[in-house]
Amino acid sequence: MIFVKEMYRKGRYTLALLMLCPLLILLPATNCRAQVDEMLVKVNEEFKIPLESNPSTGYKWEASFDEAFLNLKAEDFKRPAKALIGAGGTQTFVFLPVKQGETKIRFVYKRHWEKTNAREKTLRIRINP
């Protein structure tokens, strides 16, 4: 990395960029990956799922789930107490399991007018009696 900085300092920008390109290819695109986690919950006991969100940019989490297993009781967004204008916060979903079994909740983080998702997160939910 020191060699790249030295090339940049000497005005050899093209060489410095060529040295950095392989690093960019190797970096994972973490915001494009889907995440899958698991939660254990009980029938008729509400549980919350907090997700970092920033609706001021147009992005919002949307949840899709099997209503035979879960009811969405509430969805809320809260900014931090000392938030700057345009700062993100936490979007929280509150679910009530209504039936024992296994199901999934799929969250997509997107702008409603765009077809592509910025992020996806899937939760496997195991509902115990």
Buried (B, 14 or more C-beta within 10 A) or exposed (E): EEEBEEBBEEEBEEBBEEBEEEEEEEEEEEEEEEEEEEBEBEBEEEBEBEBEBBBEEEBBBBBEBEEEBBEEEEBEBEBEEEEEEEEBBEBBBBBBBEEEEEBBBBBBBBBEEEEEBEBBBBBEBBBEE
